[in-house]
Amino acid sequence: MADSPSSWAGPNFHPRCTTPLTIALTCENAAAEVVVSGGIYLRWHGSAQGGPGRGLGDEGDGVRAVREPGGEGGRERAVERTAGPSAPATAPGDPEAARRRAERRAERITAGATELEQRLADLLRAGLAGAEQTGGGPWEETAARMVDAQAPGLASRVRELAAIPSSGPGWPVRLLEECALLHLLDRGWLHRERLPDSLAATVRSRVGLSTSADGPPVRDHWLVLAQYDTADARLTTRRVWLYGAETDRTVLLLSYGAAGRSPELALPVGLALEAEVSAYPDAGRRRVALGRRFAPPEPIRARPRGVTTSEAAVRYGEALRDDPWLDSVPVVLDRVVPVPDGDGWQLADADGDTALPLARTTGGQPGLWRLVALSGGAPVTVFGECGHRGFAPLTAWPAGPGTAVPLC
């Protein structure tokens, strides 16, 4: 039987991952440190004392919140509303006007981040036990103020804090972890000028600033690894994972539709299309925009190269060095067998003694039983998302010849 944690209760999910990674942001009042060793351990130092926040929404630029995952994690982005009749007219593409708008928005976000720091400090000063008694009302109010500050990424994370106290046993640990990550994002924004360019771009994306794909076009035969939708009350988000047969690179396409409607982009899993993609300017540059297509999707024999479960855990740890807020990374596991593990499942290395637990959201879903049936006790190749919640399988291939089997 492969080594497996006795229970899946947090970030220390793999017994064999020892990648030491540390990310720290410091200031005179507070510091948040993220240490990764097979997962995430978060420590809070000092008390995050923010200055009094100025009134939010005092200036006239309007925004609406739209759900847009940053990187692979789902967050919101801000889209500017059309200015009313009282707004001064500016010529389209006026660089000076654009610069002034960007400065005003940065000032609002800074005020919102400072106010949020004070809110987090008040929570820790009063004790986490009080969060269960007060309910989600105060967090919803804080989230609304972050939207007013034009920081929808912060607002989305604040709303997630509201749901943690009712999430079951172990919620104080999860609440502290999420508070520390939110604190780290605040400090990253407030000291973004001291960060490396790639990490500063990631912070801007996580806060909610939208960007455009600025990478050079990369032409390849892109194998469609997986496609699935997530939805909330505002938006339907479609995620499409692609693998470049020649570049040996895995990238993510995102497309959106109104609530209750599917996005227009649809690519069949298991086929490949010859096309160009351009990367967005965040850490890892994994998210891309689809450019020119040269041929319709067609079958391809190429499969992505797989790794062991230990290597998958190390890969996630390394990715956290560049993006501490990353929920998961795309990984292809080679020669793994799905086996029961208590009340859950794990993917065990057929040629080793290590395993990765499947994410609890996988249990009971039809995709799990398709994976078990495809394996039949024999090794299979599985593509999915590996993160602090475990491994979420999305597509599988048999050990021998055969087509891809979607699991989502």
N, C-alpha and C positions, 0 to 999 in steps of 0.2 A: 504494500500500500504506500502510495506517495505521501511524503510529508505534507501536512496541512494544518493550519491553525485550528485549534479546538472550536473556535467560534469566530464568526466574521463580525467584528465589533469596531472597526476603525481602520486607521491608516496603516498600521503595522501588519500588512497582509501577506508578506512573503518571507519565509524563514531564511532565505538564501541571499537576499538583496542587501548588500552592505555599502552601497554607494553613498559616501558622505558628501552632502551638498548643503551649503549654508548661504542664505540670503539675508542680509541685514540692512535696515535703513535706520539711521539714528538721527536724533535732533536733541536739543538741550532739554526737552521735557519728556520724551518718550522714545522707545525703540521697540520695534517688532522684529522678531527673528524667526525665520522658518528654517528648520533643520530637517533634511530629508534622509532617511535611512530605511529604504524599503517602504516609504510612505511619508507622512507629514507629521512633525511634532511642532507644536506652536507654544511659544513662551512669551509672556507679556512682562515687560520690564518698566517699572516706573508707572506714572499716571499720565495719561495723554491729556494734558491741559490745553485746550484750544482757546484762542481769544474769542471774544464775543462776536458772533456772526452778524454781519450786516443784514438788513432786510433783503429777503430774496424776492425776486420778481419785481424789483423797483424800476427796471428798465424795460423797454417795450418789445424786445424780441420774443416772439412766442414760439413754443415748441409743443409737439405732441410726442408721446412715448410710443415707440414701436419695438416689438420684440425682435432682437437680432443677436444671435449667439456671437460672442467674441471668441475667436479661436474655435474650440470645440465645446465651450461651455455656454449655456443659453443665458443671454442677458438682453437688456433693452438698449435701443439707440434713440437718439433724438432727431426728429425731422422738423425743420423750420416751417412754421405756418406762414401763409401769405400775409404780409403786413397790411394793416388797415389803411383807410384813407388818410389818417393823420400822420402816417409814417412818411419821412422825407423820401423823395424819389431819388434813386441812385441808378446810374447806368449799369446795365448788366455787364459783369466782368470787370467792374471798377476795382482794381487791386487795392487802392487805399481804403475804399469802403469795406472791402472784405477783411482787410487787416483790422480795421476798427471793430467790426462785428466779432472777429475772433478774439480780440483783446477783451471785449465786454463779456463774452461768454466765459473766457478763462477766469475773469474776475468773479463771475457768479459761481463757477464751479469751486474756486478756491474758498469762497465764503461758505458754500455748502459743505465742503470737506472739513473746514474748521469747525462748523457747527456739529457735524457728525462726530468728530473727535470728542467734543464735549459730551455728547450723548453717550458714547461708549464709555468714557471715563465715569460718568454718573452711574451707569449700569454696574460697573465693577466696584465702585465705591459702595453702592447699596447692596451688592451681593446678587449672585445669579438666581438665588431662590425666589427673589421678588419678581423675576420675569414671568414665572408661571402664574402668579397671582394677578398681575396687571393685565395680562392678555395681550392681544395684538394691536389694540387701539393706538398706543403711543408709537409703535413702529410704523403703522400705516400713516400717521401724521408726519413722522420723520421722512418716510418715503416720498410723500407728497411734496415736502419742502425740497427734497433732492431733485424732483422733477422740475420744480420752480427754478432751481439752480442750474437747470439744463445739464444735469448729470444723471441720465436715466440708468446708466450702469450701476451707480451707487444705489439708486432707488430700488433696482431689482434685487440687489443683495440685501438691502434692509428689509424688504418684504419677506425674503426667505428666512430672516432671523425671527420674524413673527410666528412662523409655523413650527420652529424647532421645539419650544417647550411642550408641545402636544404630540411630539413625534415618538414617544415611547421611552423605554429604559435607556439610560445613558445620555439623555438630552443635555445635561449640563456640560458634558465634555464636548459634544457637538456644537453647542452654543459658543463655548469659549474658543473653539477652533475657528468658527466662522467669524466671530468678533475679531480675532487676531488677524485673519486674512483681510477683513474689511479695514482694520486699522493699518495694515501694511499697504493697502491700496491708497488709503488717504495720504499716508506719508510719502508714498511714491509720487502722487500728484503734486503735493506741496513742495517736493524737492526734485521735481522731474528734470530740472536743468543740470543736476549732478549725476544723472543716470546715463549709462551707455545708450546710444541712439536706439538700438533695437529694443531694449527694455523700456525706454521712454515711450516708444511707439506702442508697445504692449499696454502700458499704463493708460495712455490716451484712449486706446480701444476699449479697455476694461471699464473706464469711467463712462464711456458712451459717446466719444467723439467718432463720427463716421469718417472713413478714409476711402480712397479709391485705389484700385490695383495699379501699382506703378512699376512692377517688375517687367523685365523684357519678356516678350512672347517666347514660350517654350513649346516647340512642336514635338509630338510624340504619338504613339499608338496607346491611347489611354483605356485600360481595362476597367470596366465598371465593377467595383468590388461590392458595393452595397448602396441601397437607397432606402430611406425611411423618413417619415413625417412625424413632427411633434406639433401640438397645437395648444393654444390657450384662448382666452376670451377675445384677444385682439388679432391674432395672427396665426397662420399655419406656416411652419418652417420645414422645408425639405432639405435634407442632407444627403449629398451624393459623394461617395468616396471613390477616387480614381487612382489607378496605379499605372505609372509610365513604364512600358516594357523596355524602353531603351535607356531612360534616365534612372530607372530603379528608384522612383520617387512616388510617395503616396500623398495626394492632395485632396482638399475638400472644396466642393462646390455648395453654395447656399443659394436657395431661391425661396421666394415668399409669396403667399397668397392671403387674401382676406380671410377672416375667421369663417370656418366652415367650407372653404373652397380650396381645392388643391392648387399648388403652384403649377405654372405652365411647363417648366423644365421637367422632363421625364426621360431617364436613360435606362435601358434594360440591363439588369444584372447579368454578368457573364459574357457580355459582348464588349467590343472595343471600338473606339472611334478615333480616327486620325484628326487631330485638332491642335490648336494653340491655346495655352493658358497663360495668364499673367498673375503673379503673386501680389498679395496685399502686404503692406509694410508693418508686419508685426513679428514678434520673436518666432523663429522657426519658419516663417513665411509659408505656412502650410495651406492657408486659405487662398483660393485663386478665383479668378473670373474667367469664364469660358469665352474664348475668342473665335477666330475663324475655324470653321469645320471644312475638311477636305474630302470627306467621304461619309456615307451613312454608317451606323454601327454594324459590325460584322463579327463573326466568331473569330477567336484567336486562341492558339494553343498555350500561349505564355501564362504562367502562374507567378504570383509574387513569391519571393523567397521567404521562407519561414524561419523563426527563431525558437529557442527553448523558452520555457516559462520563466526561468531565472533571467535570461537576457531581456525578456519583455518587461520585467519589474525594473531592471536597471535602466532600460530605455525611458520608462516613465519618470524615474528619479532624475535622469539627466535633463529631461524636458522641463521639469519643475525649476531647474536652475535658471532657465530663461523666462519662464512664465509661472510664478508661484501660484497663480489662480487657475491653473489648468486642471480640468476635471479628468481628462483621459487623453491617451494618444492612440493612434491606429497601429495595430500590431497584427501580424500573421504568425500564428503558432503552427509549427510543423510537427507532425507525428505526436499528436496528443489524443488521449482517450477520455471521454466523459464518464465519470464515475460518481456514485452518490457519496455525500459527505455529511453525515448526520441528517439534518433537515434541509440541506442544500445539495449543491453539486459542485464538482471541481473538474478542471481539465488537467489530467496528469500526464507528465512526459512518459512516452512509451519506452524511452531508452535511458531514463534517469529516475531520480527519486524525489523530484519536486513537482509542485502543482500550483495552479492558480484557482482561487475560488471564483465561481460564477457570481455575478451581481445578483442580489436577492430579487431584483425586478425581473430576472429571467425565469425564476421558478414558476411552474404552472403554465407558461406560455407555450403555444404550439411550436414555436421555433426550437425550444429545448427538446421536445420529443422528436422532431425531425432530425435534430443532431444526433440523438441517441440511436434512432433507427438507422441513420446513414452509417454510423460507426459500427454498430452491432458488436462492440467489444474490440474492434480493430482500430488502429491509428487513423486519424483523419487530419486534414489541414483546415484550420479555422481562422477566419479573419474577424476581428472585432475591435472594441475599444477597451483598453486596459487603463484602469485608474484606481483611485483610492476606494471606490466602492466594489472593486473586483473587476472581472472580465465580462463584458457584454458581447456574446457571439452574434455576428451579423450574417455571415456567409460561410459555407463549408464546402470542401471538395473531398471526394473519396481518395484513398491512398493510391489507387491505380487510375487509369483513364476514366474520365467522367466529367460532366458539366457541373458548374457551380450550383449550389442549392441555397437559395435565400432563406434566412432564419428570422427575418423581421418583416 
